[in-house]
Amino acid sequence: MTVQCHHSSLYSTPMIQVEALVAPSSQTVQAVNAWFAANNLNFTVLSPSGDWVGFEIAVHQANELFDAF
């Protein structure tokens, strides 16, 4: 099958299709951006489709932010 061969021009097509399926909507992106901004947090998008983000925060801040204590 040519799609499975890394020399094929179609090799990355399935991944592109998966990325499109898991990509967040523009409304979701706006909501997440607003939440991070409202809480003075910086984040990094970790995946090509934007469905994973990462951020660093102290445990005590996370407890307060997520009302986990």
Secondary structure, DSSP 4 states (H G I P E B T S, - for coil): -GGGSTTSTTTTHHHHHHHHHHPPPHHHHHHHHHHHHHTT---EE-STTS--EE----HHHHHHHTT--
